[in-house]
Amino acid sequence: MRAPSSPHRRRSYTPVRRWQPLTDVEWNALLPYVLVQNRPGRPLRDARRRMDAIFWTAAAGSPWRGLPPRFGKPDTVSRHFRRLSDAGLWERLLRALSRADAPPALLAVEHWICAACRRVGCRRDLRIITLARRLGFLSALRAPPHMLPDVDLSERVHRWMLPVLQDARERGARAIPPGFLRECRRWLTLCGGRQRIPRFLQPA
């Protein structure tokens, strides 16, 4: 019995772009996707400056405490980033970037968006990983794809395992092909990804 194979996907890393403040055209391209309220009924001030701060931190790979003073308090910016992340902003932007008609101004900030995706916390990390892998945005992944959890592969592995396990339940353990359980363990380990990933493997 053959183990499940991964379907062919187009995969690519986004060219690195050094940080600079968003232009008016770039900000206008982002604006429809950005939540511009910090709480219901209260407009968020300095939304553009905070987005610049998020992109600066993401592109630099710097901790929030390293944020230059001109961007405001690091805690304020990091909370804003978490709110945007919890609202699914980065998933929306990845989908927008994947469209054939994505505006050039949005494509211009693709590297920064991908870098921001890598900073999303564990609450949405698996969603980002799954979507970025499906769409082929390797720069949005915090490590090479084979080192990260793979939801799609896990589903295929379980579909592959299920008939054999059901047959074994009806006919007994002798119905399990030689080497099947060892192969299952290997694939399930691959599906779960690495527990520890060296920092130097993260994309630029």
N, C-alpha and C positions, 0 to 999 in steps of 0.2 A: 504493500500500500504506500502510495506516495504522500509525502507531507505537503501541506498547503504552500503554494508559491505566492509571492507578492506580485500584484499587477504592475505593469510598466507605467511609470509616471514621469512627466517632465519635471526635472528638478534643477534648481539653479540658486546660486548665491547672489544677493543684491550688491552691486558695486558700492564701495564705501564712499560716503560723502561727508566731508568735514562739516562740523556744525557751524551754522550762521543763523542770525535771526530770520524768522519767517518773513517772506515778502508778502505784500498785500495780496497778490494773486494766490500764493500758497495758502495763506490764512483763509481766504474766501473759499478755496477748494476744500479745506478741512471743516469749515464752519458747519455745514449741514449735518455732519456726523458727530460733532462735539456737543456734549451736554454743557450748556452755559449757565447752569444754575447750581449754586452750592447748597440750596435747600429749597423746598417747594415755595414758590411765590417770591423768592428773593433772587434778583439777577446776580450773577457772578461777575465781580469786577476783575479787571486785569486778566481775563481769560486767555488772551493772546500771550501775555507775558508768562503766564503759568505753563502754557503749552511750550513756549520757548524753553522754559526751565526744565520741563520734562524731557524734551528732546536733547537739551544740553547734557543732562545727567545720563540719559540712555546712550548717547553717542560717545560720551567720554568713558562710560563704564565706571562712573564714579558713585560713591555712596551719597545719599541725600545730604549728609552733613557737609559734603564738599561743594555744595552749591554756592556760587558767588553771591555776595550780599545783594547785588542789584536785582536778583530775581525774587527777593523776599525771604521769608522764613522757610527753612527746609521742611519743618514739620507741616506747614500749611500746604506746600507744594506736594509733599508725599501723600497727604490725606486726599488732596484733589486727584492725584494719580489713582489712588485706590478707588475713589468714587467712580471715576471714568472707567476703570477696569471692571468694577463690579457691574456697571451698566452695559458692559459688552462693547465698549467703543472700539477696542483693538480688533475684535472679530469683524465688526462692521467695516473697518478700514481695510482689513485684509481682503474681504469679499469685494470691496469697491476696487481695490488695486488689481484684482484678478479679472475684472471685466475687460472685454475687448475695447470698450469705449471709455476706459478710465481717463480722466483729464490729465494732460501733461503736468499741470501744477501739482496734482496729487502724486503722480509717478515720481516727481522730483524729490519728494520727501519719503520715498519708500524705505530707504535705508534707516532713517530715524524711526519710522513706524515699526519696522522689524526689530530694531534695537529696544524699543519700548516694550514690545511683546515679550522679550526675554526677561523683563523685570517683573512681570505679573506674578503675583503670589500664588500659593498652592490652591487657593479657592477656585481659580479659573485656569490654572496651569495646564491641566490635561485637555481642556477645551481648546486652548491656544495651540498646544502641540498637535492635536488631532487635525484641526483646521489648517494649520500651516503646512503640515505634511500633505494633506489632501490637495491643497492648492499649489504646492511646490515652492513655498517660501522658506528655503533652508536657513536664511539669515534670521528668521523669526524664532528658530529653535535654539535652545541654549547649549546644544551639543550635537554631534553627528546623529542623524536619525536613528541609526541602529542601536544607539545607547539610550534612547528614550522610550517610554511606554508607547505601545502601538495598539490602539483600540481596534482598528480595522483588522489587523493581523490576529488579534485575540479572538475576534468573532469568527474568523475563518478557521482558526485552529479548533475552536470548540465545535464548529459544524463538522469538521473532519473527525474529531474524537467521538462525537456522540453516537453514531451508528455502531461503532466497535464496542463501546461501553454498554450500549443497550443489548447488543448481541451477547456480550459476556454475562450480563445479568440473567438472560434467559437460558443460556447454554452452559454457563460456568466459566471459570477462569481459563480453561483450556482453549476457549474460542478467541482469546487475545493473541494476535500474531506475535512471533518472536521479535523482541526489540521495540515493540510498540510503546510500552510505558517509558522506556528510556528516551525514545523520540519525543513523546509527549512532554517529558520534563525539559528537554532541550528547547522545544518551541515555546513552552510557557515561560521559561526563564527569559527567552528573547522578547516575548511580549511585554514582560514587566519592566524591561529596561535596567540600566545600571543604577545601583543605589548611590554610588559616589562617582561623580564625574569631575576629572581634573579641570581646573579653571582655564588652563591654557587651550583647551579644546573648544571653548566658546568662540563663535564667529566674531570677527572684528566689527 
